[in-house]
Amino acid sequence: MVASFRIVEEVLSANLIKASEAAQRIKG
């Protein structure tokens, strides 16, 4: 359970980073 939760957390954080980068590109 803990391992799977960490995987989900890493995926979510990665998606947030990608989303923020995409937002910066749109703003730029």
CNS distance restraints for C-alpha pairs under 8 A (distance, minus, plus):
assign (resid   1 and name CA) (resid   5 and name CA) 6.14 0.50 0.50
assign (resid   2 and name CA) (resid   6 and name CA) 6.22 0.50 0.50
assign (resid   3 and name CA) (resid   7 and name CA) 6.35 0.50 0.50
assign (resid   4 and name CA) (resid   8 and name CA) 6.27 0.50 0.50
assign (resid   5 and name CA) (resid   9 and name CA) 6.08 0.50 0.50
assign (resid   6 and name CA) (resid  10 and name CA) 6.09 0.50 0.50
assign (resid   7 and name CA) (resid  11 and name CA) 6.19 0.50 0.50
assign (resid   8 and name CA) (resid  12 and name CA) 6.08 0.50 0.50
assign (resid   9 and name CA) (resid  13 and name CA) 6.11 0.50 0.50
assign (resid  10 and name CA) (resid  14 and name CA) 6.05 0.50 0.50
assign (resid  11 and name CA) (resid  15 and name CA) 6.13 0.50 0.50
assign (resid  12 and name CA) (resid  16 and name CA) 6.15 0.50 0.50
assign (resid  13 and name CA) (resid  17 and name CA) 6.23 0.50 0.50
assign (resid  14 and name CA) (resid  18 and name CA) 6.23 0.50 0.50
assign (resid  15 and name CA) (resid  19 and name CA) 5.96 0.50 0.50
assign (resid  16 and name CA) (resid  20 and name CA) 6.05 0.50 0.50
assign (resid  17 and name CA) (resid  21 and name CA) 6.15 0.50 0.50
assign (resid  18 and name CA) (resid  22 and name CA) 6.10 0.50 0.50
assign (resid  19 and name CA) (resid  23 and name CA) 6.10 0.50 0.50
assign (resid  20 and name CA) (resid  24 and name CA) 6.19 0.50 0.50
assign (resid  21 and name CA) (resid  25 and name CA) 6.26 0.50 0.50
assign (resid  22 and name CA) (resid  26 and name CA) 6.24 0.50 0.50
assign (resid  23 and name CA) (resid  27 and name CA) 6.13 0.50 0.50
assign (resid  24 and name CA) (resid  28 and name CA) 5.84 0.50 0.50
